[in-house]
Amino acid sequence: MDEEGQIWKSTPELATTIHLFLERQVQAVLATMCDGRPYQHLMAYAFDASLQAIYVASLRDTEKVENMLRTPAVSLFWDNRTGSIEDHTEGLALTATGQAELLDNEERDIGSHGLLLRNATLAGLLSNAEVAIFAIRVSRYSLALGYTSKQEYVPAKRSRDQ
C-alpha cells in the first residue's frame, strides 16, 4: 500500500522480486482445510518460471494429501523475518493462494524433477511409489514488506501446452 493505503498491483518488477524471493527460501508453510479447520504443513517446494505453479510432494497416506484432495483451495506462506526490530520495515512475507492439483504422467515428472533440483535430500521421498506430487495453481501472490506495504501479483494465464 502506498501512503494513501492503495495496494500496488502486478508488474514485471514485482514478478522478478517474487521469483528471487522464492529462490532464496527452502521451505513454505502449506495451509489446507479439513472439516472447517485450518491445518499447516512445512513443505519443501519447487516453482515454475511463470510463477503459475508451486510443486510439493508428500506420501499419499498423509493428512495434507487427504486435505488437498478433499478441499483443493490452499495457500502457501514464506517469510524471511528474523525476529529483529528491522522486520517492522524490512521483513518480507509472501502468500500464494490457489488450487492444489494431483499430478500424473509428464506433469508429475516435471514437478518431481523441479523438486529434486531444488532439494537433493528429497530423492528418497520422490523415488517412493507412494509419493503424491501436487501443483498448486497459483491465482494470486501477496507480498508484504514490513507491516505497512502490500503488493499483489497475478501470474499471467497461459495454456499448459506452452
Rosetta constraint file for C-alpha pairs under 8 A:
AtomPair CA 1 CA 5 HARMONIC 4.72 0.50
AtomPair CA 1 CA 6 HARMONIC 4.42 0.50
AtomPair CA 1 CA 7 HARMONIC 4.22 0.50
AtomPair CA 1 CA 8 HARMONIC 5.96 0.50
AtomPair CA 1 CA 148 HARMONIC 6.85 0.50
AtomPair CA 1 CA 149 HARMONIC 4.67 0.50
AtomPair CA 1 CA 150 HARMONIC 5.02 0.50
AtomPair CA 1 CA 151 HARMONIC 6.78 0.50
AtomPair CA 2 CA 6 HARMONIC 5.22 0.50
AtomPair CA 2 CA 7 HARMONIC 6.82 0.50
AtomPair CA 2 CA 8 HARMONIC 7.45 0.50
AtomPair CA 2 CA 149 HARMONIC 6.82 0.50
AtomPair CA 7 CA 149 HARMONIC 7.88 0.50
AtomPair CA 7 CA 150 HARMONIC 5.91 0.50
AtomPair CA 7 CA 151 HARMONIC 5.70 0.50
AtomPair CA 7 CA 152 HARMONIC 7.08 0.50
AtomPair CA 8 CA 150 HARMONIC 6.77 0.50
AtomPair CA 8 CA 151 HARMONIC 4.65 0.50
AtomPair CA 8 CA 152 HARMONIC 6.27 0.50
AtomPair CA 9 CA 151 HARMONIC 5.91 0.50
AtomPair CA 9 CA 152 HARMONIC 5.06 0.50
AtomPair CA 9 CA 153 HARMONIC 6.03 0.50
AtomPair CA 10 CA 14 HARMONIC 6.37 0.50
AtomPair CA 10 CA 15 HARMONIC 7.40 0.50
AtomPair CA 10 CA 151 HARMONIC 7.63 0.50
AtomPair CA 10 CA 152 HARMONIC 5.92 0.50
AtomPair CA 10 CA 153 HARMONIC 4.28 0.50
AtomPair CA 10 CA 154 HARMONIC 6.14 0.50
AtomPair CA 11 CA 15 HARMONIC 6.46 0.50
AtomPair CA 11 CA 153 HARMONIC 7.25 0.50
AtomPair CA 12 CA 16 HARMONIC 6.36 0.50
AtomPair CA 13 CA 17 HARMONIC 6.25 0.50
AtomPair CA 14 CA 18 HARMONIC 6.20 0.50
AtomPair CA 14 CA 151 HARMONIC 7.99 0.50
AtomPair CA 14 CA 153 HARMONIC 6.99 0.50
AtomPair CA 15 CA 19 HARMONIC 6.11 0.50
AtomPair CA 15 CA 51 HARMONIC 7.84 0.50
AtomPair CA 15 CA 153 HARMONIC 7.00 0.50
AtomPair CA 16 CA 20 HARMONIC 6.15 0.50
AtomPair CA 17 CA 21 HARMONIC 6.09 0.50
AtomPair CA 18 CA 22 HARMONIC 6.12 0.50
AtomPair CA 18 CA 94 HARMONIC 7.99 0.50
AtomPair CA 18 CA 143 HARMONIC 7.87 0.50
AtomPair CA 19 CA 23 HARMONIC 6.26 0.50
AtomPair CA 19 CA 49 HARMONIC 7.60 0.50
AtomPair CA 19 CA 51 HARMONIC 7.28 0.50
AtomPair CA 20 CA 24 HARMONIC 6.44 0.50
AtomPair CA 21 CA 25 HARMONIC 6.57 0.50
AtomPair CA 22 CA 26 HARMONIC 7.86 0.50
AtomPair CA 22 CA 47 HARMONIC 7.99 0.50
AtomPair CA 25 CA 78 HARMONIC 7.38 0.50
AtomPair CA 25 CA 80 HARMONIC 7.87 0.50
AtomPair CA 26 CA 44 HARMONIC 6.18 0.50
AtomPair CA 26 CA 45 HARMONIC 7.19 0.50
AtomPair CA 27 CA 42 HARMONIC 6.57 0.50
AtomPair CA 27 CA 43 HARMONIC 5.35 0.50
AtomPair CA 27 CA 44 HARMONIC 4.65 0.50
AtomPair CA 27 CA 45 HARMONIC 6.44 0.50
AtomPair CA 27 CA 78 HARMONIC 7.34 0.50
AtomPair CA 28 CA 42 HARMONIC 5.82 0.50
AtomPair CA 28 CA 43 HARMONIC 5.30 0.50
AtomPair CA 28 CA 44 HARMONIC 6.46 0.50
AtomPair CA 28 CA 45 HARMONIC 7.08 0.50
AtomPair CA 28 CA 76 HARMONIC 6.15 0.50
AtomPair CA 28 CA 77 HARMONIC 5.49 0.50
AtomPair CA 28 CA 78 HARMONIC 5.17 0.50
AtomPair CA 29 CA 40 HARMONIC 6.22 0.50
AtomPair CA 29 CA 41 HARMONIC 5.48 0.50
AtomPair CA 29 CA 42 HARMONIC 4.63 0.50
AtomPair CA 29 CA 43 HARMONIC 6.08 0.50
AtomPair CA 29 CA 76 HARMONIC 5.44 0.50
AtomPair CA 29 CA 77 HARMONIC 5.02 0.50
AtomPair CA 29 CA 78 HARMONIC 6.66 0.50
AtomPair CA 30 CA 40 HARMONIC 5.50 0.50
AtomPair CA 30 CA 41 HARMONIC 5.04 0.50
AtomPair CA 30 CA 42 HARMONIC 6.23 0.50
AtomPair CA 30 CA 43 HARMONIC 6.58 0.50
AtomPair CA 30 CA 74 HARMONIC 7.14 0.50
AtomPair CA 30 CA 75 HARMONIC 5.93 0.50
AtomPair CA 30 CA 76 HARMONIC 4.57 0.50
AtomPair CA 30 CA 77 HARMONIC 6.62 0.50
AtomPair CA 31 CA 38 HARMONIC 6.60 0.50
AtomPair CA 31 CA 39 HARMONIC 5.58 0.50
AtomPair CA 31 CA 40 HARMONIC 4.52 0.50
AtomPair CA 31 CA 41 HARMONIC 6.50 0.50
AtomPair CA 31 CA 74 HARMONIC 5.66 0.50
AtomPair CA 31 CA 75 HARMONIC 5.20 0.50
AtomPair CA 31 CA 76 HARMONIC 6.14 0.50
AtomPair CA 32 CA 38 HARMONIC 5.76 0.50
AtomPair CA 32 CA 39 HARMONIC 5.20 0.50
AtomPair CA 32 CA 40 HARMONIC 6.37 0.50
AtomPair CA 32 CA 64 HARMONIC 6.81 0.50
AtomPair CA 32 CA 67 HARMONIC 6.06 0.50
AtomPair CA 32 CA 68 HARMONIC 6.47 0.50
AtomPair CA 32 CA 71 HARMONIC 7.51 0.50
AtomPair CA 32 CA 72 HARMONIC 7.87 0.50
AtomPair CA 32 CA 73 HARMONIC 7.30 0.50
AtomPair CA 32 CA 74 HARMONIC 5.23 0.50
AtomPair CA 32 CA 75 HARMONIC 7.15 0.50
AtomPair CA 33 CA 37 HARMONIC 5.50 0.50
AtomPair CA 33 CA 38 HARMONIC 4.55 0.50
AtomPair CA 33 CA 39 HARMONIC 5.89 0.50
AtomPair CA 33 CA 67 HARMONIC 6.00 0.50
AtomPair CA 33 CA 68 HARMONIC 7.72 0.50
AtomPair CA 33 CA 71 HARMONIC 6.44 0.50
AtomPair CA 33 CA 73 HARMONIC 7.98 0.50
AtomPair CA 33 CA 74 HARMONIC 7.55 0.50
AtomPair CA 34 CA 38 HARMONIC 6.54 0.50
AtomPair CA 34 CA 39 HARMONIC 7.38 0.50
AtomPair CA 34 CA 67 HARMONIC 5.71 0.50
AtomPair CA 34 CA 70 HARMONIC 7.84 0.50
AtomPair CA 34 CA 71 HARMONIC 7.33 0.50
AtomPair CA 39 CA 64 HARMONIC 8.00 0.50
AtomPair CA 41 CA 64 HARMONIC 7.18 0.50
AtomPair CA 43 CA 56 HARMONIC 6.83 0.50
AtomPair CA 43 CA 57 HARMONIC 7.94 0.50
AtomPair CA 44 CA 56 HARMONIC 6.50 0.50
AtomPair CA 44 CA 57 HARMONIC 7.79 0.50
AtomPair CA 44 CA 115 HARMONIC 7.67 0.50
AtomPair CA 44 CA 119 HARMONIC 7.63 0.50
AtomPair CA 45 CA 54 HARMONIC 6.59 0.50
AtomPair CA 45 CA 55 HARMONIC 5.43 0.50
AtomPair CA 45 CA 56 HARMONIC 4.97 0.50
AtomPair CA 45 CA 57 HARMONIC 7.71 0.50
AtomPair CA 45 CA 115 HARMONIC 6.00 0.50
AtomPair CA 45 CA 118 HARMONIC 7.67 0.50
AtomPair CA 46 CA 54 HARMONIC 5.71 0.50
AtomPair CA 46 CA 55 HARMONIC 5.03 0.50
AtomPair CA 46 CA 56 HARMONIC 6.88 0.50
AtomPair CA 46 CA 111 HARMONIC 7.36 0.50
AtomPair CA 46 CA 114 HARMONIC 5.54 0.50
AtomPair CA 46 CA 115 HARMONIC 5.00 0.50
AtomPair CA 46 CA 118 HARMONIC 6.43 0.50
AtomPair CA 47 CA 51 HARMONIC 6.42 0.50
AtomPair CA 47 CA 52 HARMONIC 7.89 0.50
AtomPair CA 47 CA 53 HARMONIC 5.70 0.50
AtomPair CA 47 CA 54 HARMONIC 4.34 0.50
AtomPair CA 47 CA 55 HARMONIC 5.86 0.50
AtomPair CA 47 CA 114 HARMONIC 7.21 0.50
AtomPair CA 48 CA 52 HARMONIC 6.64 0.50
AtomPair CA 48 CA 53 HARMONIC 5.69 0.50
AtomPair CA 48 CA 54 HARMONIC 6.72 0.50
AtomPair CA 50 CA 155 HARMONIC 6.91 0.50
AtomPair CA 50 CA 156 HARMONIC 7.61 0.50
AtomPair CA 51 CA 138 HARMONIC 7.37 0.50
AtomPair CA 51 CA 155 HARMONIC 6.11 0.50
AtomPair CA 52 CA 137 HARMONIC 5.77 0.50
AtomPair CA 52 CA 138 HARMONIC 5.14 0.50
AtomPair CA 52 CA 139 HARMONIC 7.40 0.50
AtomPair CA 52 CA 155 HARMONIC 5.68 0.50
AtomPair CA 52 CA 156 HARMONIC 7.62 0.50
AtomPair CA 52 CA 157 HARMONIC 7.77 0.50
AtomPair CA 53 CA 135 HARMONIC 5.66 0.50
AtomPair CA 53 CA 136 HARMONIC 5.34 0.50
AtomPair CA 53 CA 137 HARMONIC 4.82 0.50
AtomPair CA 53 CA 138 HARMONIC 5.76 0.50
AtomPair CA 54 CA 135 HARMONIC 5.52 0.50
AtomPair CA 54 CA 136 HARMONIC 5.01 0.50
AtomPair CA 54 CA 137 HARMONIC 6.89 0.50
AtomPair CA 54 CA 138 HARMONIC 7.28 0.50
AtomPair CA 55 CA 111 HARMONIC 5.62 0.50
AtomPair CA 55 CA 112 HARMONIC 7.95 0.50
AtomPair CA 55 CA 114 HARMONIC 7.73 0.50
AtomPair CA 55 CA 115 HARMONIC 7.01 0.50
AtomPair CA 55 CA 133 HARMONIC 7.00 0.50
AtomPair CA 55 CA 134 HARMONIC 5.64 0.50
AtomPair CA 55 CA 135 HARMONIC 4.59 0.50
AtomPair CA 55 CA 136 HARMONIC 6.24 0.50
AtomPair CA 56 CA 111 HARMONIC 7.74 0.50
AtomPair CA 56 CA 115 HARMONIC 7.40 0.50
AtomPair CA 56 CA 133 HARMONIC 5.84 0.50
AtomPair CA 56 CA 134 HARMONIC 5.42 0.50
AtomPair CA 56 CA 135 HARMONIC 6.64 0.50
AtomPair CA 56 CA 136 HARMONIC 7.80 0.50
AtomPair CA 57 CA 112 HARMONIC 7.94 0.50
AtomPair CA 57 CA 126 HARMONIC 7.53 0.50
AtomPair CA 57 CA 131 HARMONIC 6.62 0.50
AtomPair CA 57 CA 132 HARMONIC 5.59 0.50
AtomPair CA 57 CA 133 HARMONIC 4.39 0.50
AtomPair CA 57 CA 134 HARMONIC 6.22 0.50
AtomPair CA 58 CA 62 HARMONIC 7.35 0.50
AtomPair CA 58 CA 64 HARMONIC 7.87 0.50
AtomPair CA 58 CA 65 HARMONIC 6.95 0.50
AtomPair CA 58 CA 125 HARMONIC 7.56 0.50
AtomPair CA 58 CA 131 HARMONIC 5.49 0.50
AtomPair CA 58 CA 132 HARMONIC 5.47 0.50
AtomPair CA 58 CA 133 HARMONIC 6.72 0.50
AtomPair CA 59 CA 65 HARMONIC 7.58 0.50
AtomPair CA 59 CA 125 HARMONIC 7.59 0.50
AtomPair CA 59 CA 130 HARMONIC 5.58 0.50
AtomPair CA 59 CA 131 HARMONIC 4.25 0.50
AtomPair CA 59 CA 132 HARMONIC 5.78 0.50
AtomPair CA 60 CA 65 HARMONIC 5.90 0.50
AtomPair CA 60 CA 66 HARMONIC 7.68 0.50
AtomPair CA 60 CA 130 HARMONIC 5.71 0.50
AtomPair CA 60 CA 131 HARMONIC 5.57 0.50
AtomPair CA 60 CA 132 HARMONIC 5.37 0.50
AtomPair CA 61 CA 65 HARMONIC 7.07 0.50
AtomPair CA 61 CA 66 HARMONIC 7.49 0.50
AtomPair CA 61 CA 130 HARMONIC 7.97 0.50
AtomPair CA 62 CA 66 HARMONIC 6.38 0.50
AtomPair CA 63 CA 67 HARMONIC 6.00 0.50
AtomPair CA 64 CA 68 HARMONIC 6.15 0.50
AtomPair CA 65 CA 69 HARMONIC 6.17 0.50
AtomPair CA 65 CA 132 HARMONIC 7.47 0.50
AtomPair CA 66 CA 70 HARMONIC 6.19 0.50
AtomPair CA 67 CA 71 HARMONIC 5.76 0.50
AtomPair CA 67 CA 72 HARMONIC 7.39 0.50
AtomPair CA 68 CA 72 HARMONIC 4.58 0.50
AtomPair CA 68 CA 73 HARMONIC 7.36 0.50
AtomPair CA 68 CA 74 HARMONIC 7.43 0.50
AtomPair CA 68 CA 100 HARMONIC 6.04 0.50
AtomPair CA 68 CA 101 HARMONIC 7.91 0.50
AtomPair CA 69 CA 100 HARMONIC 7.68 0.50
AtomPair CA 69 CA 101 HARMONIC 7.86 0.50
AtomPair CA 69 CA 102 HARMONIC 7.61 0.50
AtomPair CA 72 CA 99 HARMONIC 5.07 0.50
AtomPair CA 72 CA 100 HARMONIC 4.73 0.50
AtomPair CA 72 CA 101 HARMONIC 7.03 0.50
AtomPair CA 73 CA 97 HARMONIC 7.61 0.50
AtomPair CA 73 CA 98 HARMONIC 5.88 0.50
AtomPair CA 73 CA 99 HARMONIC 4.64 0.50
AtomPair CA 73 CA 100 HARMONIC 6.42 0.50
AtomPair CA 74 CA 97 HARMONIC 6.00 0.50
AtomPair CA 74 CA 98 HARMONIC 5.71 0.50
AtomPair CA 74 CA 99 HARMONIC 5.92 0.50
AtomPair CA 74 CA 100 HARMONIC 6.60 0.50
AtomPair CA 74 CA 136 HARMONIC 7.78 0.50
AtomPair CA 75 CA 95 HARMONIC 6.77 0.50
AtomPair CA 75 CA 96 HARMONIC 5.45 0.50
AtomPair CA 75 CA 97 HARMONIC 4.32 0.50
AtomPair CA 75 CA 98 HARMONIC 6.24 0.50
AtomPair CA 76 CA 95 HARMONIC 5.56 0.50
AtomPair CA 76 CA 96 HARMONIC 5.11 0.50
AtomPair CA 76 CA 97 HARMONIC 6.52 0.50
AtomPair CA 77 CA 93 HARMONIC 7.26 0.50
AtomPair CA 77 CA 94 HARMONIC 5.68 0.50
AtomPair CA 77 CA 95 HARMONIC 4.55 0.50
AtomPair CA 77 CA 96 HARMONIC 6.56 0.50
AtomPair CA 78 CA 93 HARMONIC 5.72 0.50
AtomPair CA 78 CA 94 HARMONIC 5.11 0.50
AtomPair CA 78 CA 95 HARMONIC 6.53 0.50
AtomPair CA 79 CA 91 HARMONIC 7.69 0.50
AtomPair CA 79 CA 92 HARMONIC 5.91 0.50
AtomPair CA 79 CA 93 HARMONIC 4.40 0.50
AtomPair CA 79 CA 94 HARMONIC 6.37 0.50
AtomPair CA 80 CA 91 HARMONIC 6.11 0.50
AtomPair CA 80 CA 92 HARMONIC 5.61 0.50
AtomPair CA 80 CA 93 HARMONIC 6.58 0.50
AtomPair CA 81 CA 87 HARMONIC 5.67 0.50
AtomPair CA 81 CA 91 HARMONIC 4.86 0.50
AtomPair CA 81 CA 92 HARMONIC 6.43 0.50
AtomPair CA 81 CA 93 HARMONIC 7.55 0.50
AtomPair CA 82 CA 87 HARMONIC 6.94 0.50
AtomPair CA 82 CA 91 HARMONIC 7.82 0.50
AtomPair CA 83 CA 87 HARMONIC 6.74 0.50
AtomPair CA 86 CA 90 HARMONIC 5.65 0.50
AtomPair CA 86 CA 91 HARMONIC 6.93 0.50
AtomPair CA 87 CA 91 HARMONIC 4.13 0.50
AtomPair CA 87 CA 92 HARMONIC 7.78 0.50
AtomPair CA 87 CA 146 HARMONIC 5.77 0.50
AtomPair CA 88 CA 146 HARMONIC 4.53 0.50
AtomPair CA 88 CA 147 HARMONIC 5.73 0.50
AtomPair CA 89 CA 145 HARMONIC 6.62 0.50
AtomPair CA 89 CA 146 HARMONIC 4.06 0.50
AtomPair CA 89 CA 147 HARMONIC 6.71 0.50
AtomPair CA 89 CA 148 HARMONIC 7.87 0.50
AtomPair CA 90 CA 145 HARMONIC 6.04 0.50
AtomPair CA 90 CA 146 HARMONIC 5.14 0.50
AtomPair CA 91 CA 144 HARMONIC 7.99 0.50
AtomPair CA 91 CA 145 HARMONIC 5.73 0.50
AtomPair CA 91 CA 146 HARMONIC 4.92 0.50
AtomPair CA 92 CA 143 HARMONIC 6.96 0.50
AtomPair CA 92 CA 144 HARMONIC 5.64 0.50
AtomPair CA 92 CA 145 HARMONIC 4.80 0.50
AtomPair CA 92 CA 146 HARMONIC 6.28 0.50
AtomPair CA 93 CA 143 HARMONIC 5.83 0.50
AtomPair CA 93 CA 144 HARMONIC 5.17 0.50
AtomPair CA 93 CA 145 HARMONIC 6.76 0.50
AtomPair CA 94 CA 141 HARMONIC 6.88 0.50
AtomPair CA 94 CA 142 HARMONIC 5.70 0.50
AtomPair CA 94 CA 143 HARMONIC 4.52 0.50
AtomPair CA 94 CA 144 HARMONIC 6.36 0.50
AtomPair CA 95 CA 141 HARMONIC 5.57 0.50
AtomPair CA 95 CA 142 HARMONIC 5.17 0.50
AtomPair CA 95 CA 143 HARMONIC 6.54 0.50
AtomPair CA 96 CA 138 HARMONIC 6.24 0.50
AtomPair CA 96 CA 139 HARMONIC 7.50 0.50
AtomPair CA 96 CA 140 HARMONIC 5.74 0.50
AtomPair CA 96 CA 141 HARMONIC 4.42 0.50
AtomPair CA 96 CA 142 HARMONIC 6.50 0.50
AtomPair CA 97 CA 138 HARMONIC 5.64 0.50
AtomPair CA 97 CA 139 HARMONIC 5.91 0.50
AtomPair CA 97 CA 140 HARMONIC 5.57 0.50
AtomPair CA 97 CA 141 HARMONIC 6.59 0.50
AtomPair CA 98 CA 136 HARMONIC 5.96 0.50
AtomPair CA 98 CA 137 HARMONIC 5.21 0.50
AtomPair CA 98 CA 138 HARMONIC 4.28 0.50
AtomPair CA 98 CA 139 HARMONIC 5.02 0.50
AtomPair CA 98 CA 140 HARMONIC 7.04 0.50
AtomPair CA 99 CA 136 HARMONIC 5.38 0.50
AtomPair CA 99 CA 137 HARMONIC 5.17 0.50
AtomPair CA 99 CA 138 HARMONIC 6.76 0.50
AtomPair CA 99 CA 139 HARMONIC 7.90 0.50
AtomPair CA 100 CA 134 HARMONIC 6.16 0.50
AtomPair CA 100 CA 135 HARMONIC 5.78 0.50
AtomPair CA 100 CA 136 HARMONIC 4.38 0.50
AtomPair CA 100 CA 137 HARMONIC 6.32 0.50
AtomPair CA 101 CA 134 HARMONIC 5.29 0.50
AtomPair CA 101 CA 135 HARMONIC 5.28 0.50
AtomPair CA 101 CA 136 HARMONIC 6.23 0.50
AtomPair CA 101 CA 137 HARMONIC 7.29 0.50
AtomPair CA 102 CA 132 HARMONIC 6.94 0.50
AtomPair CA 102 CA 133 HARMONIC 6.03 0.50
AtomPair CA 102 CA 134 HARMONIC 4.48 0.50
AtomPair CA 102 CA 135 HARMONIC 6.61 0.50
AtomPair CA 103 CA 107 HARMONIC 6.07 0.50
AtomPair CA 103 CA 108 HARMONIC 4.79 0.50
AtomPair CA 103 CA 132 HARMONIC 7.59 0.50
AtomPair CA 103 CA 133 HARMONIC 5.73 0.50
AtomPair CA 103 CA 134 HARMONIC 5.44 0.50
AtomPair CA 103 CA 135 HARMONIC 6.73 0.50
AtomPair CA 104 CA 108 HARMONIC 4.62 0.50
AtomPair CA 104 CA 109 HARMONIC 7.66 0.50
AtomPair CA 104 CA 133 HARMONIC 7.91 0.50
AtomPair CA 105 CA 109 HARMONIC 6.51 0.50
AtomPair CA 106 CA 110 HARMONIC 6.34 0.50
AtomPair CA 107 CA 111 HARMONIC 6.28 0.50
AtomPair CA 108 CA 112 HARMONIC 6.08 0.50
AtomPair CA 108 CA 133 HARMONIC 6.30 0.50
AtomPair CA 108 CA 134 HARMONIC 7.75 0.50
AtomPair CA 109 CA 113 HARMONIC 5.97 0.50
AtomPair CA 110 CA 114 HARMONIC 6.17 0.50
AtomPair CA 111 CA 115 HARMONIC 6.18 0.50
AtomPair CA 111 CA 133 HARMONIC 6.90 0.50
AtomPair CA 111 CA 134 HARMONIC 7.64 0.50
AtomPair CA 111 CA 135 HARMONIC 7.29 0.50
AtomPair CA 112 CA 116 HARMONIC 6.16 0.50
AtomPair CA 112 CA 126 HARMONIC 6.63 0.50
AtomPair CA 112 CA 133 HARMONIC 7.05 0.50
AtomPair CA 113 CA 117 HARMONIC 6.14 0.50
AtomPair CA 114 CA 118 HARMONIC 6.35 0.50
AtomPair CA 115 CA 119 HARMONIC 6.05 0.50
AtomPair CA 115 CA 120 HARMONIC 7.97 0.50
AtomPair CA 115 CA 122 HARMONIC 7.32 0.50
AtomPair CA 116 CA 120 HARMONIC 5.10 0.50
AtomPair CA 116 CA 121 HARMONIC 7.65 0.50
AtomPair CA 116 CA 122 HARMONIC 6.05 0.50
AtomPair CA 116 CA 123 HARMONIC 6.33 0.50
AtomPair CA 116 CA 126 HARMONIC 7.78 0.50
AtomPair CA 122 CA 126 HARMONIC 5.98 0.50
AtomPair CA 123 CA 127 HARMONIC 6.06 0.50
AtomPair CA 124 CA 128 HARMONIC 6.50 0.50
AtomPair CA 125 CA 131 HARMONIC 6.71 0.50
AtomPair CA 126 CA 131 HARMONIC 6.29 0.50
AtomPair CA 127 CA 131 HARMONIC 7.70 0.50
AtomPair CA 138 CA 155 HARMONIC 7.33 0.50
AtomPair CA 139 CA 154 HARMONIC 6.12 0.50
AtomPair CA 139 CA 155 HARMONIC 6.78 0.50
AtomPair CA 140 CA 152 HARMONIC 6.95 0.50
AtomPair CA 140 CA 153 HARMONIC 5.76 0.50
AtomPair CA 140 CA 154 HARMONIC 4.64 0.50
AtomPair CA 140 CA 155 HARMONIC 6.80 0.50
AtomPair CA 141 CA 152 HARMONIC 5.57 0.50
AtomPair CA 141 CA 153 HARMONIC 5.01 0.50
AtomPair CA 141 CA 154 HARMONIC 6.33 0.50
AtomPair CA 142 CA 150 HARMONIC 6.76 0.50
AtomPair CA 142 CA 151 HARMONIC 5.72 0.50
AtomPair CA 142 CA 152 HARMONIC 4.51 0.50
AtomPair CA 142 CA 153 HARMONIC 6.45 0.50
AtomPair CA 143 CA 150 HARMONIC 5.60 0.50
AtomPair CA 143 CA 151 HARMONIC 5.10 0.50
AtomPair CA 143 CA 152 HARMONIC 6.23 0.50
AtomPair CA 144 CA 148 HARMONIC 7.46 0.50
AtomPair CA 144 CA 149 HARMONIC 5.55 0.50
AtomPair CA 144 CA 150 HARMONIC 4.43 0.50
AtomPair CA 144 CA 151 HARMONIC 6.43 0.50
AtomPair CA 145 CA 149 HARMONIC 5.11 0.50
AtomPair CA 145 CA 150 HARMONIC 6.39 0.50
AtomPair CA 158 CA 162 HARMONIC 6.99 0.50
